[in-house]
């Protein structure tokens, strides 16, 4: 699917110019980074949703100095996280803030959202849940989502470090891209897969405990940095490619 076709098909789904632009930019960024499963194929996926609400927009229902709660209000998770990121950039925390996003799915590439924070000088850590897709390494029912975790740290050299890791051996985007079957989804790590499973369980219950709807959600920690560790770490790494390098 070409970029022009993707944009036209988003508009055909009745998203307004702003929402279509947010979705398009996310999908286009995924295509440019080689993550096609999070790219324009997601437009086809959205076209299959019978309960898609293109006009829905998220709401900030609690706003305190160190805490915010957002309700997806029927909007796509991409639009929820875009609104949340914009709100943090418009009014950064004095020190730190916990942001809970209820009814928030799908969320796409989490690194995309925290990178925007880091490029503005903020530290961000974000996780999100999804339909149960990972089971225990020894077998049994699917218990957790792939539950990615993304961390972005700004740098005075202008190149933030952005780590974005799913707890699965592959992503659901790989399934949508036709590169894998959903039955192949499992905690990563081979003989050490119990570690990824434990982290997936911890992230699942962490988000579930903070989102009262018990639907899919996301939790963001955003803070002002107190130090600038990336340049010296990059010097230490020498020519090694760090997470998030372009």
C-alpha positions as CSV (number, residue, x, y, z in Angstrom):
1,X,0.0,0.0,0.0
2,X,1.4,3.4,-1.0
3,X,1.4,6.3,1.4
4,X,-1.1,8.2,-0.7
5,X,-3.4,5.1,-0.7
6,X,-3.0,4.7,3.1
7,X,-4.0,8.3,3.7
8,X,-7.0,8.1,1.4
9,X,-8.2,4.9,3.0
10,X,-8.0,6.4,6.5
11,X,-10.0,9.4,5.3
12,X,-12.5,7.0,3.8
13,X,-13.0,5.5,7.3
14,X,-14.4,9.0,8.3
15,X,-11.4,10.1,10.4
16,X,-11.1,13.9,10.2
17,X,-7.9,15.5,8.9
18,X,-6.2,15.7,12.3
19,X,-6.9,12.1,13.4
20,X,-6.1,10.7,9.9
21,X,-2.8,12.7,10.1
22,X,-1.9,11.2,13.5
23,X,-2.6,7.7,12.3
24,X,-0.8,8.2,9.0
25,X,2.3,9.6,10.6
26,X,2.5,6.6,13.0
27,X,2.0,4.0,10.3
28,X,4.4,5.9,8.0
29,X,7.1,6.0,10.7
30,X,6.7,2.2,11.1
31,X,7.2,1.7,7.4
32,X,10.3,3.8,7.4
33,X,11.8,1.9,10.3
34,X,11.1,-1.5,8.7
35,X,8.3,-2.4,11.1
36,X,5.8,-3.1,8.4
37,X,3.6,-5.0,10.8
38,X,2.9,-1.7,12.6
39,X,2.7,0.2,9.3
40,X,0.1,0.6,6.5
41,X,-1.2,-3.0,7.0
42,X,-2.9,-1.6,10.1
43,X,-5.1,0.4,7.9
44,X,-6.5,-2.8,6.4
45,X,-6.9,-4.1,10.0
46,X,-8.9,-1.0,11.0
47,X,-11.1,-1.5,8.0
48,X,-12.3,-4.8,9.5
49,X,-13.4,-3.3,12.8
50,X,-17.2,-3.3,13.1
51,X,-17.2,-0.9,16.2
52,X,-14.7,1.7,14.9
53,X,-15.6,5.1,16.1
54,X,-13.7,7.6,14.0
55,X,-15.1,10.7,15.7
56,X,-14.3,9.5,19.3
57,X,-11.7,11.4,21.2
58,X,-10.0,10.7,24.6
59,X,-10.7,12.7,27.7
60,X,-8.4,13.6,30.6
61,X,-10.6,12.8,33.6
62,X,-8.1,13.5,36.4
63,X,-5.3,16.0,36.3
64,X,-3.1,16.5,39.4
65,X,0.5,17.7,39.7
66,X,2.0,14.2,39.7
67,X,-0.9,12.2,38.2
68,X,-3.2,12.1,35.2
69,X,-5.9,9.6,34.3
70,X,-7.2,9.5,30.7
71,X,-10.2,7.7,29.4
72,X,-10.0,6.5,25.8
73,X,-13.7,7.2,25.4
74,X,-13.9,4.9,22.4
75,X,-11.0,6.5,20.5
76,X,-8.2,4.4,19.0
77,X,-5.3,3.9,21.3
78,X,-3.0,5.8,18.9
79,X,-5.2,8.9,19.3
80,X,-5.2,8.5,23.1
81,X,-1.4,8.3,23.3
82,X,-1.0,11.2,20.8
83,X,-3.2,13.4,23.1
84,X,-1.3,12.3,26.2
85,X,2.0,13.1,24.7
86,X,0.9,16.4,23.5
87,X,-0.5,17.2,27.0
88,X,2.9,16.3,28.6
89,X,4.8,18.5,26.1
90,X,2.4,21.4,26.7
91,X,2.6,21.1,30.5
92,X,5.7,19.1,31.5
93,X,5.8,17.9,35.1
94,X,7.8,19.8,37.6
95,X,9.6,16.6,38.5
96,X,7.7,13.5,37.5
97,X,4.2,12.3,36.6
98,X,2.3,9.0,36.3
99,X,-0.2,8.9,33.5
100,X,-2.8,6.1,33.4
101,X,-4.6,5.5,30.1
102,X,-7.8,3.4,30.4
103,X,-9.6,1.9,27.5
104,X,-6.5,2.4,25.2
105,X,-6.0,0.0,22.3
106,X,-4.2,-0.4,19.9
107,X,-1.1,1.6,20.9
108,X,1.3,0.7,18.1
109,X,5.0,1.2,18.5
110,X,5.5,2.4,22.0
111,X,9.0,3.8,21.2
112,X,7.4,6.2,18.8
113,X,5.5,7.9,21.6
114,X,8.3,8.1,24.2
115,X,10.8,9.3,21.5
116,X,8.6,12.4,21.1
117,X,9.0,13.1,24.8
118,X,12.8,12.5,24.7
119,X,13.2,14.8,21.7
120,X,11.6,17.5,23.9
121,X,14.0,16.8,26.8
122,X,11.8,14.5,28.9
123,X,12.4,11.0,30.2
124,X,9.6,8.6,29.3
125,X,8.7,5.0,30.2
126,X,5.6,3.4,28.7
127,X,4.0,0.0,28.7
128,X,0.6,-1.2,27.4
129,X,-1.5,-4.3,27.3
130,X,-3.3,-6.1,24.5
131,X,-5.4,-9.2,24.0
132,X,-4.0,-12.3,25.7
133,X,-1.4,-13.7,23.3
134,X,1.4,-15.2,25.6
135,X,1.1,-18.3,27.7
136,X,3.5,-19.9,30.2
137,X,6.6,-21.3,28.5
138,X,5.5,-24.8,29.7
139,X,2.1,-24.4,27.9
140,X,-1.4,-23.7,29.0
141,X,-3.8,-20.9,28.1
142,X,-2.8,-17.5,26.8
143,X,-2.5,-15.2,29.8
144,X,-1.0,-11.9,28.9
145,X,-0.5,-9.5,26.0
146,X,2.9,-9.2,24.4
147,X,3.1,-6.2,26.8
148,X,5.9,-4.1,25.2
149,X,8.0,-1.7,27.4
150,X,9.6,1.4,25.9
151,X,12.1,3.7,27.6
152,X,13.4,6.9,26.1
153,X,16.2,9.1,27.6
154,X,17.0,12.5,26.1
155,X,20.6,13.6,25.4
156,X,22.3,17.0,25.0
157,X,23.8,15.6,21.8
158,X,20.4,15.5,20.3
159,X,20.2,11.7,19.9
160,X,18.0,10.1,22.5
161,X,18.3,6.4,23.5
162,X,15.0,4.7,22.8
163,X,14.6,1.0,23.9
164,X,11.3,-0.7,22.8
165,X,11.0,-4.4,23.6
166,X,8.0,-6.7,23.4
167,X,7.9,-9.7,25.7
168,X,7.1,-12.0,22.8
169,X,9.4,-13.8,20.5
170,X,7.6,-11.9,17.7
171,X,4.9,-9.3,17.6
172,X,1.3,-9.4,16.5
173,X,2.4,-7.1,13.8
174,X,4.5,-10.0,12.4
175,X,1.3,-12.0,12.3
176,X,-0.6,-9.3,10.5
177,X,2.3,-8.9,8.1
178,X,2.1,-12.6,7.3
179,X,5.5,-13.4,8.6
180,X,4.3,-15.7,11.4
181,X,1.2,-17.5,12.7
182,X,-0.4,-16.4,15.9
183,X,0.2,-19.9,17.4
184,X,3.9,-19.2,17.2
185,X,3.7,-16.2,19.7
186,X,5.5,-17.1,22.9
187,X,7.6,-15.4,25.5
188,X,11.1,-14.7,24.1
189,X,14.3,-16.2,25.5
190,X,14.3,-19.9,24.6
191,X,15.3,-21.8,27.7
192,X,15.1,-18.5,29.7
193,X,11.6,-17.7,28.5
194,X,10.3,-17.8,32.0
195,X,12.0,-14.4,32.5
196,X,10.1,-12.7,29.7
197,X,6.9,-14.4,30.9
198,X,7.5,-13.1,34.4
199,X,8.0,-9.6,33.1
200,X,4.9,-9.9,30.9
201,X,2.8,-11.0,33.9
202,X,4.2,-8.1,36.0
203,X,3.4,-5.5,33.3
204,X,0.0,-7.0,32.7
205,X,-1.0,-6.9,36.4
206,X,0.6,-3.4,36.8
207,X,-1.6,-1.9,34.1
208,X,-4.7,-3.9,35.1
209,X,-4.3,-2.7,38.7
210,X,-4.4,1.0,37.5
211,X,-7.1,0.8,34.8
212,X,-10.5,0.4,36.4
213,X,-12.3,-0.7,33.2
214,X,-10.1,-3.8,33.1
215,X,-9.9,-3.4,29.4
216,X,-6.7,-2.8,27.6
217,X,-4.7,0.1,28.8
218,X,-1.3,1.9,29.0
219,X,0.7,3.5,31.7
220,X,3.3,6.2,31.2
221,X,5.9,7.6,33.5
222,X,7.3,11.0,32.4
223,X,9.9,13.0,34.2
224,X,12.4,15.8,33.8
225,X,15.9,14.4,33.8
226,X,18.3,15.3,36.6
227,X,21.4,14.3,34.7
228,X,22.6,13.8,31.1
229,X,24.0,10.2,31.0
230,X,23.7,9.5,27.3
231,X,26.8,11.3,25.8
232,X,29.2,9.6,28.1
233,X,27.5,6.2,27.6
234,X,27.6,6.7,23.8
235,X,31.4,7.4,24.1
236,X,31.7,4.2,26.2
237,X,29.8,2.2,23.5
238,X,32.1,3.6,20.8
239,X,30.8,2.2,17.5
240,X,28.1,0.0,19.0
241,X,24.7,0.8,17.8
242,X,22.5,1.8,20.7
243,X,18.7,1.2,20.9
244,X,16.7,3.7,18.9
245,X,19.7,5.0,16.8
246,X,18.6,6.0,13.3
